[in-house]
Amino acid sequence: MAKENTLTRARRKKGYAALAAGDNAAAARAFAQVCAHRPHDAEARCMLGIAQARQGQWREAAGQLRQALRFRPDFPEAHLNLGQVLELSGDLAGAEHHFRAALAARPELADAAFSLGRVLLHFGRFAEAERSFAAGLAQQGDRVDALVLRGRALHQQGYLPQARALYEQALSLAPESASALCARAAVQADMGELETALTGFRRAQALAPDFLEARIGEVSTLERLGETATAQTRLAALLPAHGAEPLVLLARARLEPPGSAALIADLQQALADPGLSATETEYLSFALGDALDAAGDYEGAWKHYQRANRCHGADFDGDAFAARMAARRQNWQREALRGAARAGHGSTRPVFIVGMPRSGTTLVEQIVSSHPQVAGGGELETLPSLINEMSAACGRAAESLAPEHFSAADLEHYAGCYLAELERLAPGARRVTDKLPQNFINLGLISLLFPQARVIHCRRHPLDTCLSCYTHNFSARHPYSYDLDDLARYYREYRRLMAHWADTLPLALLTVDYEDLVREPETVSRRLIDFLGLPFDPRCLAPHTNPRRVLTASYRQVRRPVYGSAVGRWQHYARHLAPLQALVEEEGAR
């Protein structure tokens, strides 16, 4: 027995040395010999499985690792390696199970946290993925790949500054990391820094010439800059080798004529691949829905819009949202406002454009910012950030804030911060627009911070509004948009709150109906400019020639002259919109 134990130890030592030297075949032979003499040796089974996995022998590796777990169910390394084998084999649900088991056995196992985060990213569960990467980074904070992937999880949820900070951290550790450079360029593009992003994508390509994500990033950024011909040339160079890749197909969907038969066929073929990630399926399904819609195949389009929204998943808490809106209506009554303090700066510079997404807010901003005395600020996050500060200072949630919580000095301070940002964005402009649609929720505070501000409320037929939301792939900031019942509930609460503000606030407020705007663009444009207290300028009648950069989802549409073809689009999908029909009856068709 002593001789056998000595021999077993020698074989085990030989196996570890072979693994360290990269001789996986020799390692497998050594550990197989150990297992032959010690069949219940969980550690040897695990190492044999690792050696087999490194040779691409997935089935054999999985078998050995399962045997190891049979003999030692709480073996974290066996769970981790089996999870990685299953991930590489395409069994992501099984991989998730074993990564979680590894972490249950050893919570500080960073590799298991990173691996779990990677699988959750594939499933599109971005908040969970971000938490998993954060847990792993708490143990190994210098993992560049994990920093980039955590950033991607945040980016997908719309947390752009936080994602950017992680990419910068990764680049501080690895300045020549093409993946970190590409990820930072992507977030720069989404923050409006398109020229800087273009430089980043090109630098990533210089480091890794075949890095497809960087090459597509360049194509997409060129298209957003309006350099369509150059973008098409760059894309054409990718088609021979990468034409079936989801990233390439999505770029084609942005650059090819709407409803292209070739694009539709290629998107359908791509979506037949069972190995697509949830996010890839979601994006390709939205693209195919749009292509079929443009081709007039509305039933086919609806099927793919539904698939896209199911892939994303709805995580909107309608009850909680309704409670928050009810609290605002309760806290911001006319009596409370009558004696409330207000900022005394007297500035008439801010113009808030509010409403539901896809209700014409981008077009309205494009029209008014065509005036030489108006600057378009886009969807500014400045006010929500300040409201978070105000909430923290008061020790209350935002929905619990009320007029009595603020002194004139408080309001003057916060208003000054916002006005300083407008000055930074547009020095000297008489009016600056803030087109964050969700600011309809904050109009009570806006009335105290900016008593002289003007508010433009954009409305559109409720079915066209909600359909446009449902068929557009928003960020996580619009969780209600992926389910028709959630959309109906959100729209109802938006309408109730706007009715409350119209009856309660002393703000100057103009309501603009999208249908009126596209039917009589000159009449409505003149009304808008008059509301802003400015002389009319004929440039406002050609908003598609406005050179300002539009970063929202409507950036392609505003490059076209004002058109009315989207009015009544809901009629193509009427039989599918039962959850929304009551909105028309409640509001009355305009």
C-alpha positions as MATLAB code, in Angstrom:
seq = 'MAKENTLTRARRKKGYAALAAGDNAAAARAFAQVCAHRPHDAEARCMLGIAQARQGQWREAAGQLRQALRFRPDFPEAHLNLGQVLELSGDLAGAEHHFRAALAARPELADAAFSLGRVLLHFGRFAEAERSFAAGLAQQGDRVDALVLRGRALHQQGYLPQARALYEQALSLAPESASALCARAAVQADMGELETALTGFRRAQALAPDFLEARIGEVSTLERLGETATAQTRLAALLPAHGAEPLVLLARARLEPPGSAALIADLQQALADPGLSATETEYLSFALGDALDAAGDYEGAWKHYQRANRCHGADFDGDAFAARMAARRQNWQREALRGAARAGHGSTRPVFIVGMPRSGTTLVEQIVSSHPQVAGGGELETLPSLINEMSAACGRAAESLAPEHFSAADLEHYAGCYLAELERLAPGARRVTDKLPQNFINLGLISLLFPQARVIHCRRHPLDTCLSCYTHNFSARHPYSYDLDDLARYYREYRRLMAHWADTLPLALLTVDYEDLVREPETVSRRLIDFLGLPFDPRCLAPHTNPRRVLTASYRQVRRPVYGSAVGRWQHYARHLAPLQALVEEEGAR';
ca = [
       0.000    0.000    0.000;
       2.826    2.383    0.822;
       4.360    1.655   -2.601;
       0.999    2.328   -4.302;
       0.508    5.610   -2.411;
       4.000    6.730   -3.414;
       3.267    5.866   -7.036;
      -0.064    7.678   -6.922;
       1.558   10.798   -5.477;
       4.190   10.679   -8.228;
       1.547   10.402  -10.925;
      -0.438   13.246   -9.399;
       2.711   15.401   -9.262;
       3.486   14.497  -12.875;
      -0.048   15.479  -13.906;
       0.178   18.900  -12.255;
       3.580   19.538  -13.839;
       2.249   18.589  -17.278;
      -0.725   20.927  -16.857;
       1.579   23.761  -15.846;
       3.746   23.083  -18.909;
       0.726   23.012  -21.211;
       1.129   19.299  -22.028;
      -2.545   18.477  -21.539;
      -2.360   15.020  -23.093;
       0.363   13.948  -20.654;
      -1.600   15.468  -17.778;
      -4.694   13.523  -18.810;
      -2.735   10.250  -18.896;
      -1.253   10.883  -15.470;
      -4.561   11.755  -13.815;
      -6.312    8.850  -15.588;
      -3.773    6.525  -13.953;
      -4.524    8.086  -10.550;
      -8.266    7.579  -11.142;
      -7.689    3.963  -12.143;
      -6.097    3.257   -8.758;
      -8.301    5.667   -6.775;
     -11.740    5.700   -8.495;
     -13.332    7.909   -5.828;
     -10.602   10.560   -5.917;
     -12.647   13.717   -6.635;
      -9.588   15.907   -7.059;
      -8.005   13.585   -9.632;
     -11.313   13.337  -11.519;
     -11.521   17.145  -11.562;
      -7.978   17.537  -12.876;
      -8.538   14.865  -15.506;
     -11.635   16.740  -16.623;
      -9.648   19.990  -16.845;
      -6.933   18.308  -18.940;
      -9.560   16.844  -21.278;
     -11.371   20.171  -21.568;
      -8.143   21.892  -22.575;
      -7.957   19.423  -25.461;
     -11.530   20.191  -26.534;
     -12.869   16.863  -25.301;
     -16.031   18.427  -23.857;
     -18.111   15.279  -23.363;
     -15.312   13.354  -21.657;
     -14.421   16.360  -19.497;
     -18.036   16.838  -18.401;
     -18.235   13.160  -17.480;
     -15.149   13.309  -15.260;
     -16.238   16.528  -13.588;
     -19.676   15.089  -12.853;
     -17.993   12.056  -11.323;
     -15.907   14.369   -9.141;
     -19.111   16.061   -7.927;
     -20.734   12.697   -7.311;
     -17.951   11.903   -4.853;
     -17.704   15.453   -3.474;
     -20.912   17.484   -4.131;
     -19.581   20.735   -2.633;
     -16.328   20.792   -4.656;
     -16.201   24.437   -5.920;
     -13.451   23.920   -8.513;
     -15.333   20.990  -10.051;
     -18.531   23.074  -10.260;
     -16.572   25.969  -11.795;
     -14.859   23.824  -14.424;
     -17.999   21.869  -15.275;
     -19.802   25.167  -15.689;
     -17.103   26.386  -18.068;
     -17.248   23.140  -20.078;
     -21.041   23.416  -20.335;
     -20.748   27.088  -21.337;
     -18.346   26.199  -24.148;
     -20.639   23.345  -25.165;
     -23.634   25.698  -25.423;
     -25.512   24.516  -22.310;
     -25.743   27.925  -20.669;
     -28.529   27.034  -18.249;
     -26.427   24.146  -16.947;
     -23.399   26.412  -16.775;
     -25.318   28.973  -14.702;
     -26.372   26.236  -12.253;
     -22.806   25.086  -11.657;
     -21.347   28.595  -11.396;
     -23.920   29.359   -8.708;
     -23.073   26.096   -6.951;
     -19.373   27.005   -7.021;
     -20.155   30.365   -5.430;
     -22.417   28.772   -2.841;
     -19.515   26.536   -1.822;
     -16.911   29.304   -2.012;
     -18.375   32.845   -2.277;
     -14.941   34.420   -2.761;
     -14.190   32.365   -5.910;
     -13.738   35.263   -8.326;
     -13.534   33.121  -11.468;
     -16.958   31.676  -10.712;
     -18.413   35.180  -10.267;
     -16.894   36.323  -13.557;
     -18.108   33.202  -15.357;
     -21.615   33.601  -13.958;
     -21.644   37.253  -15.037;
     -20.621   36.243  -18.548;
     -23.523   33.766  -18.844;
     -25.995   36.281  -17.434;
     -24.853   38.788  -20.063;
     -25.650   36.199  -22.730;
     -29.144   35.811  -21.266;
     -29.625   39.601  -21.249;
     -29.938   39.728  -17.446;
     -27.780   42.799  -17.179;
     -28.470   43.896  -13.600;
     -27.655   40.419  -12.263;
     -24.577   40.228  -14.464;
     -23.297   43.560  -13.188;
     -23.662   42.431   -9.572;
     -21.810   39.205  -10.318;
     -18.914   41.025  -11.979;
     -18.810   43.482   -9.074;
     -18.548   40.603   -6.592;
     -15.672   39.058   -8.523;
     -13.883   42.386   -8.871;
     -14.102   42.845   -5.109;
     -11.735   39.860   -4.965;
      -9.656   40.545   -8.098;
      -9.950   44.220   -8.928;
      -7.284   44.172  -11.641;
      -9.104   41.827  -14.054;
      -9.321   43.932  -17.212;
     -11.748   41.568  -18.966;
     -14.131   41.657  -15.995;
     -13.966   45.462  -15.768;
     -14.944   45.691  -19.433;
     -17.774   43.179  -19.078;
     -19.137   44.881  -15.967;
     -19.053   48.116  -17.945;
     -21.024   46.459  -20.743;
     -23.672   45.324  -18.269;
     -24.024   48.895  -17.002;
     -23.988   50.310  -20.532;
     -26.861   48.026  -21.527;
     -28.873   49.393  -18.604;
     -28.261   52.990  -19.672;
     -25.710   53.854  -16.961;
     -23.294   55.516  -19.331;
     -21.020   57.512  -16.982;
     -20.611   54.506  -14.684;
     -19.774   52.239  -17.623;
     -17.294   54.760  -18.943;
     -15.541   54.936  -15.567;
     -15.010   51.166  -15.630;
     -13.612   51.284  -19.153;
     -11.211   54.031  -18.090;
     -10.132   51.883  -15.148;
      -9.512   48.952  -17.498;
      -7.446   51.161  -19.799;
      -5.386   52.442  -16.888;
      -4.366   48.804  -16.305;
      -4.059   47.844  -19.989;
      -3.737   50.921  -22.248;
      -3.446   48.732  -25.345;
      -6.568   46.657  -24.676;
      -8.561   46.704  -27.908;
     -11.707   45.474  -26.144;
     -11.547   48.270  -23.541;
     -10.848   50.887  -26.214;
     -13.789   49.638  -28.269;
     -16.127   49.550  -25.262;
     -15.145   53.085  -24.253;
     -15.699   54.280  -27.834;
     -19.186   52.747  -27.814;
     -20.188   54.615  -24.676;
     -18.606   57.816  -26.000;
     -20.745   57.489  -29.120;
     -23.882   57.075  -27.021;
     -22.895   60.162  -25.000;
     -22.638   62.218  -28.186;
     -18.851   62.317  -28.494;
     -18.955   60.862  -31.992;
     -15.611   62.134  -33.300;
     -13.832   60.914  -30.173;
     -15.613   57.573  -30.485;
     -14.556   57.240  -34.106;
     -10.930   57.746  -33.100;
     -11.321   55.076  -30.399;
     -12.808   52.519  -32.764;
      -9.994   53.114  -35.244;
      -7.328   52.813  -32.564;
      -8.847   49.499  -31.439;
      -8.671   48.280  -35.037;
      -5.026   49.316  -35.291;
      -4.304   47.066  -32.312;
      -6.558   44.227  -33.485;
      -7.250   44.570  -37.238;
      -9.797   41.720  -37.300;
     -11.765   42.966  -34.271;
     -15.269   42.955  -35.773;
     -16.909   44.937  -32.991;
     -14.489   47.827  -33.527;
     -15.013   47.753  -37.294;
     -18.792   47.818  -36.913;
     -18.454   50.558  -34.298;
     -16.667   52.655  -36.905;
     -19.428   51.967  -39.465;
     -22.202   52.884  -37.029;
     -20.468   56.058  -35.897;
     -19.887   57.194  -39.472;
     -23.581   56.657  -40.160;
     -24.555   58.700  -37.099;
     -22.214   61.455  -38.259;
     -24.078   61.533  -41.561;
     -21.129   60.101  -43.522;
     -23.362   57.455  -45.060;
     -21.334   56.744  -48.202;
     -18.161   56.118  -46.205;
     -20.075   53.924  -43.768;
     -21.458   51.855  -46.643;
     -17.980   51.417  -48.122;
     -16.584   50.244  -44.775;
     -19.518   47.876  -44.332;
     -19.175   46.422  -47.828;
     -15.607   45.389  -47.004;
     -16.934   43.236  -44.153;
     -19.611   41.361  -46.074;
     -17.518   38.624  -47.750;
     -16.126   37.277  -44.483;
     -18.693   38.426  -41.914;
     -21.985   38.911  -43.752;
     -23.898   36.490  -41.497;
     -22.669   38.004  -38.215;
     -25.418   39.690  -36.118;
     -23.388   42.908  -35.761;
     -23.004   43.176  -39.521;
     -26.674   42.442  -40.163;
     -27.706   45.141  -37.709;
     -25.433   47.638  -39.456;
     -26.971   46.642  -42.795;
     -30.432   47.261  -41.324;
     -29.407   50.858  -40.608;
     -27.814   51.472  -44.003;
     -29.828   49.517  -46.569;
     -33.175   50.643  -48.066;
     -36.112   49.878  -45.731;
     -37.836   46.634  -46.586;
     -34.933   45.204  -48.595;
     -35.825   41.631  -49.615;
     -32.192   40.521  -49.323;
     -31.912   41.961  -45.817;
     -35.165   40.305  -44.751;
     -33.964   36.923  -45.992;
     -30.607   37.260  -44.245;
     -32.194   38.364  -40.970;
     -34.596   35.411  -41.085;
     -31.708   33.032  -41.653;
     -29.700   34.538  -38.798;
     -32.622   34.242  -36.386;
     -32.853   30.506  -37.110;
     -29.523   30.022  -35.308;
     -30.234   28.476  -31.870;
     -26.863   29.695  -30.579;
     -27.809   33.377  -30.598;
     -27.690   35.203  -27.286;
     -30.891   36.728  -25.932;
     -29.601   40.189  -26.784;
     -28.695   39.186  -30.341;
     -32.133   37.635  -30.819;
     -33.789   40.749  -29.438;
     -31.895   43.182  -31.663;
     -32.212   41.059  -34.812;
     -35.939   40.553  -34.182;
     -36.528   44.293  -33.858;
     -34.550   44.821  -37.074;
     -36.544   42.159  -38.926;
     -39.792   43.604  -37.595;
     -38.819   47.018  -38.966;
     -37.827   45.549  -42.341;
     -41.091   43.624  -42.680;
     -43.075   46.669  -41.578;
     -41.399   48.715  -44.305;
     -42.211   45.959  -46.809;
     -45.875   46.000  -45.789;
     -45.877   42.556  -44.155;
     -47.496   43.698  -40.930;
     -48.416   40.259  -39.622;
     -44.850   39.060  -40.098;
     -43.528   42.236  -38.523;
     -45.760   41.839  -35.477;
     -44.544   38.287  -34.890;
     -40.953   39.504  -34.724;
     -41.746   42.566  -32.631;
     -43.395   40.242  -30.134;
     -40.374   37.946  -30.133;
     -38.040   40.891  -29.575;
     -40.044   42.181  -26.626;
     -40.293   38.723  -25.068;
     -36.518   38.335  -25.363;
     -35.979   41.587  -23.515;
     -38.444   40.684  -20.788;
     -40.700   43.053  -18.888;
     -39.566   44.132  -15.422;
     -41.879   47.107  -14.922;
     -43.614   47.361  -11.556;
     -46.859   49.046  -12.532;
     -48.199   49.204   -8.975;
     -45.072   50.939   -7.704;
     -45.105   53.415  -10.588;
     -48.781   54.220  -10.036;
     -48.074   54.796   -6.337;
     -45.224   57.188   -7.165;
     -47.425   59.185   -9.521;
     -50.256   59.287   -6.960;
     -47.807   60.639   -4.381;
     -46.817   63.452   -6.723;
     -50.436   64.412   -7.336;
     -51.061   64.375   -3.610;
     -47.946   66.334   -2.610;
     -48.167   68.981   -5.308;
     -51.588   70.502   -4.759;
     -52.503   74.095   -5.608;
     -52.699   75.023   -1.923;
     -49.192   73.732   -1.206;
     -47.799   75.606   -4.196;
     -49.485   78.875   -3.310;
     -47.161   79.592   -0.387;
     -44.107   77.744   -1.656;
     -40.665   79.304   -2.006;
     -39.297   79.757   -5.515;
     -35.914   80.455   -7.034;
     -35.494   84.141   -7.786;
     -33.007   84.094  -10.686;
     -35.676   85.057  -13.231;
     -34.046   83.115  -16.081;
     -36.208   82.429  -19.138;
     -33.530   80.298  -20.767;
     -34.807   76.735  -20.004;
     -37.359   75.172  -22.337;
     -38.583   71.752  -21.229;
     -40.014   69.449  -23.912;
     -41.938   66.641  -22.249;
     -44.365   63.859  -23.050;
     -44.341   60.192  -23.890;
     -41.369   58.874  -25.863;
     -42.095   58.674  -29.609;
     -44.634   61.505  -29.370;
     -42.744   64.019  -31.512;
     -40.406   65.487  -28.897;
     -37.338   65.159  -31.143;
     -39.088   66.814  -34.078;
     -40.276   69.694  -31.890;
     -36.763   70.203  -30.537;
     -35.360   70.105  -34.060;
     -37.832   72.784  -35.196;
     -37.254   75.216  -32.334;
     -33.480   74.668  -32.282;
     -33.395   75.639  -35.969;
     -33.980   79.180  -34.675;
     -30.639   80.995  -34.317;
     -31.458   82.061  -30.745;
     -32.341   78.548  -29.528;
     -29.888   75.767  -28.704;
     -30.985   72.135  -28.590;
     -29.706   70.460  -25.456;
     -31.118   67.004  -26.180;
     -32.063   64.608  -23.400;
     -30.196   66.127  -20.484;
     -29.628   64.086  -17.343;
     -28.778   67.208  -15.342;
     -32.175   67.716  -13.728;
     -32.686   64.078  -12.637;
     -29.186   64.154  -11.104;
     -30.012   67.339   -9.209;
     -33.292   65.854   -8.016;
     -31.347   62.894   -6.643;
     -29.187   65.374   -4.731;
     -32.285   67.154   -3.454;
     -33.771   63.847   -2.334;
     -30.587   62.902   -0.489;
     -30.400   66.307    1.185;
     -34.005   65.980    2.372;
     -33.666   62.321    3.295;
     -36.716   61.502    1.184;
     -37.443   59.543   -1.968;
     -38.066   61.726   -5.012;
     -41.799   60.925   -5.056;
     -42.071   62.108   -1.436;
     -40.653   65.554   -2.111;
     -43.117   68.393   -1.634;
     -43.017   72.201   -1.964;
     -42.566   72.775    1.767;
     -39.253   70.894    1.782;
     -37.307   73.671    0.032;
     -36.240   77.163    0.952;
     -35.658   79.883   -1.625;
     -31.910   79.517   -1.002;
     -32.072   75.768   -1.694;
     -33.937   76.298   -4.920;
     -31.626   79.086   -6.022;
     -28.616   76.829   -5.481;
     -29.971   73.876   -7.466;
     -31.339   76.089  -10.214;
     -27.936   77.769  -10.463;
     -26.266   74.385  -11.013;
     -28.683   73.590  -13.833;
     -28.343   77.016  -15.478;
     -24.547   76.719  -15.317;
     -24.803   73.487  -17.288;
     -26.986   75.195  -19.906;
     -24.391   77.952  -20.211;
     -21.660   75.388  -20.641;
     -23.636   73.635  -23.364;
     -24.771   76.749  -25.220;
     -23.015   79.956  -24.181;
     -25.139   82.995  -24.929;
     -28.229   81.204  -26.287;
     -31.489   82.907  -25.293;
     -33.301   79.585  -24.989;
     -31.927   76.077  -24.428;
     -34.122   73.007  -24.762;
     -34.109   70.002  -22.444;
     -35.862   67.191  -24.284;
     -35.903   64.470  -21.657;
     -39.507   63.226  -22.105;
     -39.745   61.833  -18.567;
     -39.389   65.323  -17.131;
     -43.192   65.379  -17.227;
     -42.828   63.674  -13.848;
     -40.746   66.579  -12.481;
     -42.855   69.565  -13.536;
     -43.772   70.360   -9.934;
     -40.148   70.899   -8.974;
     -39.483   72.641  -12.280;
     -42.142   75.205  -11.389;
     -40.181   76.089   -8.221;
     -36.709   75.941   -9.732;
     -37.548   77.798  -12.962;
     -40.743   79.811  -12.504;
     -40.212   81.589  -15.851;
     -39.465   78.428  -17.832;
     -41.564   77.363  -20.787;
     -42.839   73.795  -21.132;
     -43.838   72.216  -24.435;
     -45.975   69.126  -23.977;
     -45.905   66.782  -26.996;
     -48.933   64.565  -27.583;
     -49.710   61.927  -30.180;
     -52.563   59.495  -30.746;
     -52.236   57.013  -27.853;
     -52.160   53.947  -30.107;
     -49.506   55.410  -32.400;
     -47.496   56.480  -29.353;
     -47.638   53.123  -27.604;
     -47.147   51.100  -30.789;
     -44.060   53.145  -31.629;
     -42.696   52.484  -28.133;
     -43.416   48.753  -28.390;
     -41.747   48.402  -31.776;
     -38.624   50.319  -30.790;
     -35.719   48.843  -28.871;
     -35.304   51.286  -26.021;
     -32.736   51.161  -23.250;
     -33.531   49.895  -19.777;
     -34.783   53.384  -18.895;
     -38.116   52.454  -20.500;
     -38.942   49.082  -18.907;
     -42.683   49.600  -19.459;
     -42.257   49.587  -23.264;
     -41.795   45.815  -23.687;
     -45.331   44.768  -22.731;
     -48.641   46.192  -24.018;
     -50.378   46.039  -20.635;
     -47.453   47.856  -19.019;
     -47.511   50.452  -21.781;
     -51.214   51.075  -21.240;
     -50.690   51.522  -17.527;
     -47.718   53.852  -17.954;
     -49.610   55.937  -20.526;
     -52.595   56.262  -18.194;
     -50.403   57.495  -15.352;
     -48.600   59.937  -17.661;
     -51.944   61.344  -18.831;
     -53.328   61.674  -15.289;
     -50.224   63.475  -14.068;
     -50.155   65.860  -17.030;
     -53.818   66.693  -16.422;
     -52.962   67.399  -12.784;
     -50.057   69.688  -13.701;
     -52.162   71.581  -16.255;
     -54.753   72.230  -13.556;
     -52.256   73.045  -10.811;
     -49.007   74.660  -11.955;
     -48.493   78.287  -12.903;
     -45.931   77.338  -15.580;
     -46.287   78.509  -19.176;
     -47.289   75.301  -20.967;
     -48.045   74.690  -24.643;
     -49.478   71.375  -25.841;
     -48.562   70.346  -29.376;
     -50.285   67.446  -31.112;
     -48.026   65.502  -33.451;
     -50.841   65.080  -35.964;
     -51.343   68.864  -36.162;
     -47.606   69.422  -36.523;
     -47.175   67.137  -39.526;
     -50.418   68.303  -41.134;
     -49.750   72.033  -40.709;
     -46.021   72.370  -40.002;
     -45.788   76.096  -40.636;
     -48.771   76.988  -38.449;
     -47.551   74.890  -35.535;
     -43.911   75.950  -35.963;
     -44.925   79.612  -35.802;
     -46.967   78.864  -32.686;
     -43.945   77.203  -31.069;
     -41.589   80.102  -31.764;
     -44.172   82.630  -30.613;
     -44.576   80.658  -27.390;
     -40.831   80.994  -26.836;
     -41.139   84.762  -27.138;
     -38.949   84.987  -30.246;
     -39.436   86.422  -33.733;
     -40.095   83.753  -36.339;
     -37.206   82.559  -38.484;
     -37.817   80.688  -41.785;
     -35.137   78.146  -40.903;
     -37.662   76.625  -38.515;
     -39.620   75.410  -41.566;
     -36.713   73.206  -42.694;
     -35.716   71.353  -39.519;
     -34.133   68.530  -41.570;
     -31.383   70.972  -42.599;
     -30.544   71.778  -38.977;
     -26.867   70.761  -38.574;
     -27.133   69.998  -34.853;
     -26.440   66.437  -33.813;
     -29.397   64.367  -32.671;
     -28.510   61.473  -30.373;
     -31.923   59.991  -29.641;
     -33.674   57.123  -31.395;
     -35.197   59.516  -33.942;
     -31.903   60.759  -35.382;
     -32.608   59.225  -38.807;
     -36.160   60.557  -39.036;
     -35.217   64.193  -38.356;
     -32.859   64.157  -41.339;
     -35.958   63.971  -43.531;
     -38.411   66.813  -44.264;
     -41.468   66.749  -41.991;
     -43.636   63.799  -43.056;
     -46.963   62.405  -41.949;
     -46.701   58.764  -43.022;
     -46.409   57.595  -39.399;
     -49.848   59.011  -38.542;
     -52.331   56.164  -38.136;
     -49.666   53.459  -38.291;
     -51.494   51.668  -35.493;
     -54.279   50.699  -37.919;
     -51.970   48.109  -39.522;
     -51.751   46.361  -36.166;
     -55.212   47.112  -34.780;
     -56.173   43.494  -34.101;
     -53.112   43.056  -31.870;
     -53.623   46.174  -29.755;
     -56.553   45.152  -27.557;
     -54.731   46.076  -24.306;
     -54.379   49.648  -25.637;
     -57.823   50.222  -27.132;
     -59.309   51.539  -23.899;
     -56.832   54.427  -24.007;
     -58.596   55.798  -27.083;
     -62.011   55.527  -25.489;
     -60.788   57.239  -22.323;
     -59.021   60.046  -24.169;
     -61.178   60.350  -27.260;
     -59.578   60.134  -30.703;
     -58.268   63.494  -31.808;
];
